[in-house]
Amino acid sequence: MSADQTLSAISWSQRLSAAWQLRPVWLGGGAAGQATGTRAVPIHDWVGRSGQPVKIQGFDQALVMVVMVLLALGLVMVYSASVALPDNPRFARYTPTHFLVRHLLSMGVATAAALVMLQIPIRVWERYAPHIFVLSLALLVIVLIPFIGKGVNGARRWIPMGIMNFQPSELAKIGIAMYAANYMVRKMDARENFVRAVLPMGVALAVVGMLLLAEPDMGAFMVIAAIALGILFLGGVNGRMFFLSVAILLCAFVLMIVFSEFRRQRIFAYLDPWNPAYAQGKAYQLTHSLIAFGRGEIFGQGLGNSVEKLYYLPEAHTDFLMAVLGEELGFIGVLFVIVAFFWLTRRIFSIGRQAIAMDRVFAGLMTQGIGIWIGAQAFINIGVNLGVLPTKGLTLPLMSYGGSALLLNLSAIAIVLRVDIENRQLMRGGRV
């Protein structure tokens, strides 16, 4: 082994120990080893600071359990929020279990896709990251073509695909996470140069933004921008360049609002939702969402006893599922969901840090980008429902009704689990 390789191995070992705060167990060492003349040989087990052995499992079971709990709770709430919709003339041809059955079907398809994704090594995603990003751009263009993209309530965001309507912006979220991570790995030596490190990524983000605003889908653009900027920051881009990028993006959002009458009215409605001029118009969803939370109080009205879902609160099973949950399960139910998403986001970030500590920079940055996606979208959705943020058309990850959103959410979680599995393989001394 050369000197450079030896130094690299030592550096890798130090970073690994710092990340896990664990140390290897050695057989044949110490006084007993010296007495018998045996050489110390490492076994792939680890002990914590207390000296007790720590079992390295094949995957993060706690993360899987939290995801399953959120999926199950989401299924129950989607059924509760949609069971009365057939009484509305708009949904008169649907059965009371229509959305429940479709959500179950989406969960089945998403789970099957996630199991497939779990088998794909991360090096494959790194190799094809730019291609996946280009594919997401192509689909964002295709969805805008008349007679291909499906329009709902003035927005053209879906491509009909038989069993579900596919939303390209969902693929763009995972696409930008992969592309930005791949980009930072390739530009690692140019992190101090604005033109070489930030400008090309800014151009890619601008293209995505223009396509999303043409749908329009400003909420998805905000999440994608957060993913891209977050990965740039975590990848080590110069602080001044990062804050300059954030300032440019904020100026762009302000200009979008200033030059769009529709968005200005939404901001005014958000600032004063109980104003009669807005309460029956732009702030209608927000006011009824706040009423739902108010009725829920501490322990809620009981599962299935929401009044706001009875034609008062539009899109109760998608964007405003959290309001129905708050009304039926109260503050306790809302707090449980918030804590679950906080824990899930924190755990995803932890897996990303472990990967970076083992010199798997692409895997680590991509994983942390997925964590930003899940955390930021959950934060925005819950904030909108609670009236903390202006209304945006974003669903609650893993819980809201929506086939393509659920498909990409579970696929992203499967990629995170793959990163975790490969981390554990490396810690056992294996290869990935």
C-alpha positions as a Markdown table, in Angstrom:
| # | Residue | x | y | z |
|---|---|---|---|---|
| 1 | Met | 0.0 | 0.0 | 0.0 |
| 2 | Ser | 1.4 | 3.4 | -0.9 |
| 3 | Ala | 1.8 | 6.3 | 1.5 |
| 4 | Asp | -1.1 | 8.2 | 0.0 |
| 5 | Gln | -3.3 | 5.1 | 0.3 |
| 6 | Thr | -2.3 | 4.6 | 3.9 |
| 7 | Leu | -3.1 | 8.2 | 4.8 |
| 8 | Ser | -6.5 | 7.9 | 3.0 |
| 9 | Ala | -7.3 | 4.8 | 5.0 |
| 10 | Ile | -6.4 | 6.5 | 8.3 |
| 11 | Ser | -8.5 | 9.5 | 7.3 |
| 12 | Trp | -11.4 | 7.3 | 6.4 |
| 13 | Ser | -11.1 | 5.4 | 9.8 |
| 14 | Gln | -11.0 | 8.7 | 11.8 |
| 15 | Arg | -14.1 | 10.1 | 10.0 |
| 16 | Leu | -16.0 | 6.8 | 10.5 |
| 17 | Ser | -15.2 | 6.8 | 14.2 |
| 18 | Ala | -16.2 | 10.4 | 14.6 |
| 19 | Ala | -19.5 | 9.7 | 12.8 |
| 20 | Trp | -20.5 | 6.7 | 14.8 |
| 21 | Gln | -18.6 | 7.2 | 18.1 |
| 22 | Leu | -17.9 | 3.5 | 18.1 |
| 23 | Arg | -14.8 | 1.4 | 18.1 |
| 24 | Pro | -14.0 | -2.1 | 16.7 |
| 25 | Val | -13.6 | -5.2 | 18.8 |
| 26 | Trp | -10.3 | -7.0 | 18.4 |
| 27 | Leu | -9.6 | -10.7 | 18.9 |
| 28 | Gly | -6.3 | -12.0 | 20.0 |
| 29 | Gly | -5.0 | -8.7 | 21.3 |
| 30 | Gly | -4.1 | -7.4 | 24.8 |
| 31 | Ala | -2.3 | -9.4 | 27.5 |
| 32 | Ala | -3.9 | -12.7 | 26.5 |
| 33 | Gly | -2.8 | -12.3 | 22.9 |
| 34 | Gln | 0.7 | -11.4 | 23.9 |
| 35 | Ala | 0.9 | -14.5 | 26.2 |
| 36 | Thr | -0.2 | -16.8 | 23.4 |
| 37 | Gly | 1.7 | -15.1 | 20.7 |
| 38 | Thr | -1.4 | -14.5 | 18.6 |
| 39 | Arg | -1.9 | -11.4 | 16.4 |
| 40 | Ala | -4.8 | -9.1 | 16.9 |
| 41 | Val | -7.5 | -9.7 | 14.3 |
| 42 | Pro | -10.5 | -7.4 | 13.8 |
| 43 | Ile | -14.0 | -8.9 | 13.9 |
| 44 | His | -16.8 | -6.8 | 12.4 |
| 45 | Asp | -18.7 | -6.0 | 15.6 |
| 46 | Trp | -18.8 | -2.7 | 17.4 |
| 47 | Val | -19.0 | -1.5 | 20.9 |
| 48 | Gly | -20.3 | 1.8 | 22.3 |
| 49 | Arg | -18.6 | 4.0 | 24.8 |
| 50 | Ser | -20.3 | 2.0 | 27.6 |
| 51 | Gly | -18.4 | -1.1 | 26.4 |
| 52 | Gln | -21.6 | -3.0 | 25.5 |
| 53 | Pro | -21.7 | -4.7 | 22.0 |
| 54 | Val | -23.8 | -2.9 | 19.5 |
| 55 | Lys | -25.6 | -5.1 | 16.9 |
| 56 | Ile | -25.4 | -3.7 | 13.4 |
| 57 | Gln | -28.7 | -4.6 | 11.7 |
| 58 | Gly | -29.2 | -4.9 | 8.0 |
| 59 | Phe | -31.4 | -1.8 | 7.7 |
| 60 | Asp | -32.9 | 1.0 | 9.8 |
| 61 | Gln | -36.0 | -0.7 | 11.2 |
| 62 | Ala | -37.1 | 2.3 | 13.2 |
| 63 | Leu | -37.2 | 4.4 | 10.0 |
| 64 | Val | -39.3 | 1.8 | 8.2 |
| 65 | Met | -41.7 | 1.6 | 11.2 |
| 66 | Val | -42.2 | 5.4 | 11.2 |
| 67 | Val | -42.9 | 5.4 | 7.5 |
| 68 | Met | -45.4 | 2.6 | 7.9 |
| 69 | Val | -47.2 | 4.4 | 10.7 |
| 70 | Leu | -47.4 | 7.6 | 8.6 |
| 71 | Leu | -48.7 | 5.6 | 5.6 |
| 72 | Ala | -51.3 | 3.8 | 7.8 |
| 73 | Leu | -52.5 | 7.0 | 9.5 |
| 74 | Gly | -52.7 | 8.7 | 6.1 |
| 75 | Leu | -54.8 | 5.8 | 4.7 |
| 76 | Val | -57.3 | 6.2 | 7.6 |
| 77 | Met | -57.4 | 9.9 | 7.2 |
| 78 | Val | -57.9 | 9.8 | 3.4 |
| 79 | Tyr | -60.9 | 7.5 | 3.9 |
| 80 | Ser | -62.3 | 9.7 | 6.6 |
| 81 | Ala | -61.8 | 12.9 | 4.6 |
| 82 | Ser | -63.3 | 11.4 | 1.4 |
| 83 | Val | -66.1 | 9.1 | 2.5 |
| 84 | Ala | -68.7 | 11.8 | 2.3 |
| 85 | Leu | -67.6 | 13.2 | -1.1 |
| 86 | Pro | -70.2 | 11.2 | -3.2 |
| 87 | Asp | -72.9 | 13.3 | -1.7 |
| 88 | Asn | -71.4 | 16.3 | -3.6 |
| 89 | Pro | -72.8 | 16.5 | -7.1 |
| 90 | Arg | -69.2 | 16.8 | -8.5 |
| 91 | Phe | -68.4 | 13.3 | -7.2 |
| 92 | Ala | -71.9 | 11.8 | -7.5 |
| 93 | Arg | -70.7 | 8.9 | -9.6 |
| 94 | Tyr | -68.1 | 7.8 | -7.1 |
| 95 | Thr | -68.7 | 5.2 | -4.3 |
| 96 | Pro | -67.9 | 6.1 | -0.7 |
| 97 | Thr | -64.7 | 3.9 | -0.9 |
| 98 | His | -63.6 | 5.2 | -4.3 |
| 99 | Phe | -60.6 | 7.3 | -2.9 |
| 100 | Leu | -59.8 | 4.6 | -0.3 |
| 101 | Val | -59.5 | 1.9 | -3.0 |
| 102 | Arg | -57.4 | 4.1 | -5.3 |
| 103 | His | -55.1 | 5.1 | -2.4 |
| 104 | Leu | -54.6 | 1.5 | -1.5 |
| 105 | Leu | -53.8 | 0.7 | -5.2 |
| 106 | Ser | -51.3 | 3.6 | -5.2 |
| 107 | Met | -49.7 | 2.3 | -2.0 |
| 108 | Gly | -49.4 | -1.2 | -3.6 |
| 109 | Val | -47.8 | 0.2 | -6.7 |
| 110 | Ala | -45.5 | 2.5 | -4.7 |
| 111 | Thr | -44.4 | -0.3 | -2.4 |
| 112 | Ala | -43.6 | -2.6 | -5.3 |
| 113 | Ala | -41.6 | 0.2 | -6.9 |
| 114 | Ala | -39.8 | 0.9 | -3.6 |
| 115 | Leu | -38.8 | -2.8 | -3.3 |
| 116 | Val | -37.3 | -2.6 | -6.8 |
| 117 | Met | -35.5 | 0.6 | -6.1 |
| 118 | Leu | -34.0 | -1.0 | -2.9 |
| 119 | Gln | -32.1 | -3.4 | -5.1 |
| 120 | Ile | -30.3 | -0.8 | -7.2 |
| 121 | Pro | -26.8 | 0.2 | -6.0 |
| 122 | Ile | -26.2 | 3.8 | -5.3 |
| 123 | Arg | -23.4 | 3.9 | -7.8 |
| 124 | Val | -26.0 | 3.3 | -10.6 |
| 125 | Trp | -28.0 | 6.4 | -9.5 |
| 126 | Glu | -24.7 | 8.4 | -9.4 |
| 127 | Arg | -23.9 | 7.4 | -13.0 |
| 128 | Tyr | -27.4 | 8.2 | -14.3 |
| 129 | Ala | -28.2 | 11.2 | -12.2 |
| 130 | Pro | -27.9 | 13.7 | -15.1 |
| 131 | His | -30.1 | 11.6 | -17.3 |
| 132 | Ile | -32.8 | 11.3 | -14.6 |
| 133 | Phe | -32.8 | 15.1 | -14.3 |
| 134 | Val | -33.1 | 15.6 | -18.1 |
| 135 | Leu | -35.9 | 13.1 | -18.1 |
| 136 | Ser | -37.8 | 15.1 | -15.4 |
| 137 | Leu | -37.3 | 18.3 | -17.5 |
| 138 | Ala | -38.7 | 16.5 | -20.6 |
| 139 | Leu | -41.8 | 15.4 | -18.7 |
| 140 | Leu | -42.2 | 19.0 | -17.4 |
| 141 | Val | -42.3 | 20.1 | -21.0 |
| 142 | Ile | -44.6 | 17.3 | -22.1 |
| 143 | Val | -47.2 | 18.0 | -19.4 |
| 144 | Leu | -47.6 | 21.5 | -20.9 |
| 145 | Ile | -48.6 | 20.1 | -24.3 |
| 146 | Pro | -52.4 | 20.4 | -25.0 |
| 147 | Phe | -54.2 | 17.0 | -25.1 |
| 148 | Ile | -51.4 | 15.4 | -23.1 |
| 149 | Gly | -51.2 | 17.2 | -19.9 |
| 150 | Lys | -54.3 | 17.1 | -17.7 |
| 151 | Gly | -55.7 | 20.3 | -16.3 |
| 152 | Val | -57.5 | 20.6 | -12.9 |
| 153 | Asn | -58.7 | 23.9 | -11.5 |
| 154 | Gly | -56.7 | 25.9 | -14.0 |
| 155 | Ala | -53.4 | 24.1 | -13.4 |
| 156 | Arg | -51.9 | 21.6 | -15.9 |
| 157 | Arg | -49.7 | 19.3 | -13.7 |
| 158 | Trp | -50.6 | 15.7 | -14.5 |
| 159 | Ile | -50.1 | 13.2 | -17.3 |
| 160 | Pro | -52.8 | 10.5 | -17.4 |
| 161 | Met | -51.3 | 7.0 | -17.2 |
| 162 | Gly | -54.3 | 4.7 | -16.7 |
| 163 | Ile | -54.1 | 3.6 | -13.0 |
| 164 | Met | -52.8 | 7.0 | -11.9 |
| 165 | Asn | -52.2 | 10.5 | -13.0 |
| 166 | Phe | -48.4 | 11.1 | -13.0 |
| 167 | Gln | -47.1 | 14.5 | -11.7 |
| 168 | Pro | -43.7 | 15.2 | -13.3 |
| 169 | Ser | -42.9 | 17.8 | -10.6 |
| 170 | Glu | -42.6 | 14.9 | -8.1 |
| 171 | Leu | -40.0 | 13.2 | -10.3 |
| 172 | Ala | -38.2 | 16.6 | -10.6 |
| 173 | Lys | -37.8 | 16.7 | -6.8 |
| 174 | Ile | -35.8 | 13.5 | -6.7 |
| 175 | Gly | -34.2 | 14.4 | -10.0 |
| 176 | Ile | -32.8 | 17.7 | -8.6 |
| 177 | Ala | -31.6 | 15.9 | -5.5 |
| 178 | Met | -29.6 | 13.4 | -7.6 |
| 179 | Tyr | -28.3 | 16.0 | -10.1 |
| 180 | Ala | -27.3 | 18.5 | -7.4 |
| 181 | Ala | -25.4 | 15.8 | -5.5 |
| 182 | Asn | -23.7 | 14.6 | -8.6 |
| 183 | Tyr | -22.9 | 18.2 | -9.6 |
| 184 | Met | -21.3 | 19.0 | -6.3 |
| 185 | Val | -19.1 | 15.8 | -6.5 |
| 186 | Arg | -17.9 | 16.8 | -10.0 |
| 187 | Lys | -17.4 | 20.5 | -9.0 |
| 188 | Met | -15.7 | 19.8 | -5.7 |
| 189 | Asp | -12.6 | 21.6 | -6.7 |
| 190 | Ala | -14.5 | 24.7 | -7.8 |
| 191 | Arg | -16.5 | 25.5 | -4.7 |
| 192 | Glu | -14.9 | 28.9 | -4.2 |
| 193 | Asn | -15.6 | 30.1 | -7.8 |
| 194 | Phe | -19.1 | 31.5 | -8.3 |
| 195 | Val | -19.2 | 31.1 | -12.1 |
| 196 | Arg | -18.0 | 27.5 | -12.0 |
| 197 | Ala | -19.7 | 26.3 | -8.8 |
| 198 | Val | -23.1 | 28.1 | -8.6 |
| 199 | Leu | -24.0 | 29.6 | -12.0 |
| 200 | Pro | -24.5 | 26.3 | -13.9 |
| 201 | Met | -26.7 | 25.0 | -11.1 |
| 202 | Gly | -28.6 | 28.3 | -11.0 |
| 203 | Val | -29.3 | 28.0 | -14.7 |
| 204 | Ala | -30.7 | 24.5 | -14.3 |
| 205 | Leu | -32.9 | 25.6 | -11.4 |
| 206 | Ala | -34.1 | 28.6 | -13.5 |
| 207 | Val | -35.2 | 26.2 | -16.3 |
| 208 | Val | -37.1 | 24.0 | -13.8 |
| 209 | Gly | -38.6 | 27.1 | -12.3 |
| 210 | Met | -39.9 | 28.5 | -15.6 |
| 211 | Leu | -41.5 | 25.1 | -16.5 |
| 212 | Leu | -43.1 | 24.8 | -13.1 |
| 213 | Leu | -44.5 | 28.3 | -13.1 |
| 214 | Ala | -46.0 | 27.7 | -16.5 |
| 215 | Glu | -48.2 | 24.9 | -15.0 |
| 216 | Pro | -48.4 | 26.8 | -12.5 |
| 217 | Asp | -46.9 | 25.1 | -9.5 |
| 218 | Met | -45.0 | 27.6 | -7.3 |
| 219 | Gly | -45.1 | 25.3 | -4.3 |
| 220 | Ala | -43.2 | 22.5 | -6.0 |
| 221 | Phe | -40.7 | 25.1 | -7.3 |
| 222 | Met | -40.1 | 26.3 | -3.7 |
| 223 | Val | -39.4 | 22.8 | -2.5 |
| 224 | Ile | -37.0 | 22.1 | -5.5 |
| 225 | Ala | -35.2 | 25.4 | -4.9 |
| 226 | Ala | -34.8 | 24.4 | -1.2 |
| 227 | Ile | -33.3 | 21.0 | -2.2 |
| 228 | Ala | -30.9 | 22.5 | -4.7 |
| 229 | Leu | -29.7 | 25.3 | -2.4 |
| 230 | Gly | -29.5 | 22.9 | 0.6 |
| 231 | Ile | -27.2 | 20.5 | -1.3 |
| 232 | Leu | -25.0 | 23.4 | -2.4 |
| 233 | Phe | -24.7 | 24.5 | 1.2 |
| 234 | Leu | -24.0 | 21.0 | 2.5 |
| 235 | Gly | -21.6 | 20.4 | -0.3 |
| 236 | Gly | -19.4 | 23.1 | 0.9 |
| 237 | Val | -20.1 | 26.1 | -1.4 |
| 238 | Asn | -18.5 | 29.3 | -0.2 |
| 239 | Gly | -20.8 | 31.0 | 2.4 |
| 240 | Arg | -20.9 | 34.4 | 0.6 |
| 241 | Met | -21.9 | 32.6 | -2.7 |
| 242 | Phe | -24.6 | 30.7 | -0.9 |
| 243 | Phe | -26.2 | 33.7 | 0.7 |
| 244 | Leu | -26.0 | 35.6 | -2.6 |
| 245 | Ser | -27.8 | 32.7 | -4.3 |
| 246 | Val | -30.5 | 32.8 | -1.6 |
| 247 | Ala | -30.9 | 36.5 | -2.0 |
| 248 | Ile | -31.3 | 36.2 | -5.8 |
| 249 | Leu | -33.9 | 33.5 | -5.3 |
| 250 | Leu | -35.8 | 35.5 | -2.8 |
| 251 | Cys | -35.8 | 38.5 | -5.1 |
| 252 | Ala | -37.2 | 36.3 | -7.9 |
| 253 | Phe | -40.0 | 35.1 | -5.6 |
| 254 | Val | -40.8 | 38.7 | -4.7 |
| 255 | Leu | -40.9 | 39.7 | -8.4 |
| 256 | Met | -43.2 | 36.8 | -9.1 |
| 257 | Ile | -45.7 | 38.0 | -6.5 |
| 258 | Val | -45.4 | 41.7 | -7.5 |
| 259 | Phe | -46.1 | 41.0 | -11.2 |
| 260 | Ser | -48.9 | 38.4 | -10.6 |
| 261 | Glu | -52.3 | 39.7 | -9.5 |
| 262 | Phe | -53.3 | 36.2 | -8.5 |
| 263 | Arg | -50.4 | 35.7 | -6.2 |
| 264 | Arg | -50.8 | 39.1 | -4.7 |
| 265 | Gln | -54.4 | 38.4 | -3.8 |
| 266 | Arg | -53.3 | 35.1 | -2.2 |
| 267 | Ile | -50.8 | 37.0 | 0.0 |
| 268 | Phe | -53.4 | 39.6 | 1.0 |
| 269 | Ala | -55.8 | 36.8 | 1.8 |
| 270 | Tyr | -53.2 | 35.1 | 3.9 |
| 271 | Leu | -52.5 | 38.3 | 5.9 |
| 272 | Asp | -56.1 | 39.0 | 6.6 |
| 273 | Pro | -58.1 | 35.8 | 6.0 |
| 274 | Trp | -61.2 | 36.9 | 8.0 |
| 275 | Asn | -61.7 | 40.0 | 5.8 |
| 276 | Pro | -65.1 | 39.6 | 4.1 |
| 277 | Ala | -63.4 | 40.4 | 0.8 |
| 278 | Tyr | -61.3 | 37.3 | 1.1 |
| 279 | Ala | -63.2 | 34.9 | 3.5 |
| 280 | Gln | -65.5 | 33.6 | 0.7 |
| 281 | Gly | -62.8 | 33.8 | -2.0 |
| 282 | Lys | -59.0 | 33.5 | -1.8 |
| 283 | Ala | -59.0 | 32.7 | 1.9 |
| 284 | Tyr | -61.9 | 30.3 | 1.9 |
| 285 | Gln | -59.8 | 27.2 | 2.3 |
| 286 | Leu | -57.6 | 28.8 | 5.0 |
| 287 | Thr | -60.6 | 30.1 | 7.1 |
| 288 | His | -62.3 | 26.7 | 7.1 |
| 289 | Ser | -58.9 | 25.0 | 7.9 |
| 290 | Leu | -58.6 | 27.2 | 10.9 |
| 291 | Ile | -62.1 | 26.4 | 12.0 |
| 292 | Ala | -61.3 | 22.7 | 11.7 |
| 293 | Phe | -58.3 | 23.1 | 14.0 |
| 294 | Gly | -60.3 | 25.2 | 16.4 |
| 295 | Arg | -63.0 | 22.5 | 16.6 |
| 296 | Gly | -60.4 | 19.8 | 17.3 |
| 297 | Glu | -59.1 | 21.4 | 20.5 |
| 298 | Ile | -56.8 | 19.1 | 22.5 |
| 299 | Phe | -58.2 | 15.6 | 21.9 |
| 300 | Gly | -60.4 | 16.2 | 18.7 |
| 301 | Gln | -64.0 | 15.4 | 17.9 |
| 302 | Gly | -63.3 | 11.7 | 17.3 |
| 303 | Leu | -62.2 | 9.8 | 14.2 |
| 304 | Gly | -64.8 | 10.3 | 11.4 |
| 305 | Asn | -66.6 | 13.2 | 13.2 |
| 306 | Ser | -65.2 | 16.1 | 11.2 |
| 307 | Val | -67.8 | 18.6 | 10.0 |
| 308 | Glu | -65.5 | 20.7 | 7.8 |
| 309 | Lys | -64.9 | 17.8 | 5.4 |
| 310 | Leu | -68.6 | 17.8 | 4.6 |
| 311 | Tyr | -68.3 | 20.1 | 1.5 |
| 312 | Tyr | -66.9 | 23.1 | 3.5 |
| 313 | Leu | -63.2 | 22.4 | 3.1 |
| 314 | Pro | -62.1 | 21.8 | -0.5 |
| 315 | Glu | -59.4 | 19.3 | -1.2 |
| 316 | Ala | -59.7 | 17.9 | 2.3 |
| 317 | His | -58.2 | 14.5 | 1.3 |
| 318 | Thr | -55.2 | 16.1 | -0.5 |
| 319 | Asp | -53.8 | 19.5 | 0.4 |
| 320 | Phe | -55.8 | 20.0 | 3.6 |
| 321 | Leu | -55.7 | 16.5 | 5.0 |
| 322 | Met | -53.9 | 17.9 | 8.1 |
| 323 | Ala | -56.9 | 20.1 | 8.9 |
| 324 | Val | -59.3 | 17.1 | 9.0 |
| 325 | Leu | -56.7 | 15.2 | 11.2 |
| 326 | Gly | -56.6 | 18.2 | 13.5 |
| 327 | Glu | -60.4 | 18.4 | 13.8 |
| 328 | Glu | -60.8 | 14.7 | 14.4 |
| 329 | Leu | -57.7 | 13.9 | 16.5 |
| 330 | Gly | -57.0 | 17.3 | 18.0 |
| 331 | Phe | -53.7 | 18.8 | 19.1 |
| 332 | Ile | -52.4 | 15.4 | 20.2 |
| 333 | Gly | -52.8 | 14.0 | 16.7 |
| 334 | Val | -51.2 | 17.0 | 15.1 |
| 335 | Leu | -48.3 | 17.0 | 17.5 |
| 336 | Phe | -47.8 | 13.3 | 16.8 |
| 337 | Val | -47.5 | 13.9 | 13.0 |
| 338 | Ile | -45.2 | 16.8 | 13.5 |
| 339 | Val | -42.9 | 14.8 | 15.8 |
| 340 | Ala | -42.9 | 11.9 | 13.3 |
| 341 | Phe | -41.9 | 14.0 | 10.4 |
| 342 | Phe | -39.2 | 15.8 | 12.5 |
| 343 | Trp | -37.8 | 12.4 | 13.6 |
| 344 | Leu | -37.9 | 11.1 | 10.0 |
| 345 | Thr | -36.1 | 14.1 | 8.6 |
| 346 | Arg | -33.5 | 14.0 | 11.3 |
| 347 | Arg | -32.9 | 10.3 | 10.7 |
| 348 | Ile | -32.5 | 10.7 | 7.0 |
| 349 | Phe | -29.9 | 13.5 | 7.6 |
| 350 | Ser | -28.1 | 11.2 | 10.0 |
| 351 | Ile | -27.8 | 8.5 | 7.3 |
| 352 | Gly | -26.5 | 11.1 | 4.9 |
| 353 | Arg | -23.9 | 12.2 | 7.4 |
| 354 | Gln | -22.8 | 8.6 | 7.9 |
| 355 | Ala | -22.3 | 8.2 | 4.1 |
| 356 | Ile | -20.3 | 11.4 | 3.8 |
| 357 | Ala | -18.1 | 10.3 | 6.8 |
| 358 | Met | -17.2 | 7.2 | 4.7 |
| 359 | Asp | -16.3 | 9.3 | 1.7 |
| 360 | Arg | -19.5 | 8.5 | -0.1 |
| 361 | Val | -20.2 | 12.1 | -0.9 |
| 362 | Phe | -22.8 | 11.6 | -3.7 |
| 363 | Ala | -24.8 | 9.2 | -1.5 |
| 364 | Gly | -24.6 | 11.5 | 1.5 |
| 365 | Leu | -25.6 | 14.7 | -0.3 |
| 366 | Met | -28.4 | 13.0 | -2.2 |
| 367 | Thr | -29.8 | 11.5 | 1.0 |
| 368 | Gln | -29.7 | 14.8 | 2.7 |
| 369 | Gly | -31.4 | 16.4 | -0.3 |
| 370 | Ile | -34.2 | 13.8 | 0.1 |
| 371 | Gly | -34.3 | 14.8 | 3.8 |
| 372 | Ile | -34.7 | 18.4 | 2.8 |
| 373 | Trp | -37.5 | 17.5 | 0.4 |
| 374 | Ile | -39.5 | 15.5 | 3.0 |
| 375 | Gly | -38.9 | 18.0 | 5.8 |
| 376 | Ala | -39.6 | 21.1 | 3.7 |
| 377 | Gln | -42.7 | 19.8 | 2.0 |
| 378 | Ala | -44.2 | 18.6 | 5.3 |
| 379 | Phe | -43.3 | 21.9 | 7.0 |
| 380 | Ile | -44.9 | 23.9 | 4.1 |
| 381 | Asn | -48.1 | 21.8 | 4.0 |
| 382 | Ile | -48.6 | 21.8 | 7.8 |
| 383 | Gly | -47.8 | 25.6 | 7.9 |
| 384 | Val | -50.4 | 26.3 | 5.2 |
| 385 | Asn | -53.0 | 24.2 | 7.0 |
| 386 | Leu | -52.3 | 26.2 | 10.2 |
| 387 | Gly | -52.3 | 29.6 | 8.5 |
| 388 | Val | -48.6 | 30.1 | 9.2 |
| 389 | Leu | -47.8 | 30.2 | 5.4 |
| 390 | Pro | -49.7 | 31.3 | 2.3 |
| 391 | Thr | -51.8 | 28.7 | 0.6 |
| 392 | Lys | -49.8 | 26.4 | -1.7 |
| 393 | Gly | -50.8 | 23.3 | -3.6 |
| 394 | Leu | -48.5 | 20.9 | -1.8 |
| 395 | Thr | -49.6 | 17.6 | -0.4 |
| 396 | Leu | -48.4 | 16.1 | 2.9 |
| 397 | Pro | -45.7 | 13.5 | 2.1 |
| 398 | Leu | -46.6 | 9.8 | 2.7 |
| 399 | Met | -50.1 | 10.7 | 3.9 |
| 400 | Ser | -52.1 | 12.8 | 1.4 |
| 401 | Tyr | -54.1 | 11.2 | -1.4 |
| 402 | Gly | -52.1 | 11.2 | -4.6 |
| 403 | Gly | -50.6 | 8.3 | -6.7 |
| 404 | Ser | -47.5 | 9.9 | -8.1 |
| 405 | Ala | -46.6 | 11.7 | -4.9 |
| 406 | Leu | -46.8 | 8.5 | -2.9 |
| 407 | Leu | -44.9 | 6.6 | -5.6 |
| 408 | Leu | -41.9 | 9.0 | -5.5 |
| 409 | Asn | -42.1 | 9.5 | -1.7 |
| 410 | Leu | -41.6 | 5.7 | -1.2 |
| 411 | Ser | -39.1 | 5.5 | -3.9 |
| 412 | Ala | -37.0 | 8.2 | -2.2 |
| 413 | Ile | -37.3 | 6.4 | 1.1 |
| 414 | Ala | -36.1 | 3.2 | -0.6 |
| 415 | Ile | -33.0 | 5.0 | -1.9 |
| 416 | Val | -32.3 | 6.3 | 1.6 |
| 417 | Leu | -32.6 | 2.7 | 3.0 |
| 418 | Arg | -30.2 | 1.5 | 0.2 |
| 419 | Val | -27.7 | 4.1 | 1.3 |
| 420 | Asp | -28.1 | 3.0 | 4.9 |
| 421 | Ile | -27.7 | -0.7 | 3.9 |
| 422 | Glu | -24.5 | 0.1 | 2.0 |
| 423 | Asn | -23.2 | 2.1 | 5.0 |
| 424 | Arg | -23.7 | -0.9 | 7.2 |
| 425 | Gln | -22.0 | -3.2 | 4.7 |
| 426 | Leu | -18.9 | -1.0 | 4.6 |
| 427 | Met | -18.8 | -1.0 | 8.4 |
| 428 | Arg | -18.7 | -4.8 | 8.4 |
| 429 | Gly | -15.8 | -4.6 | 6.0 |
| 430 | Gly | -17.8 | -5.5 | 2.9 |
| 431 | Arg | -18.0 | -3.7 | -0.4 |
| 432 | Val | -20.8 | -1.9 | -2.3 |
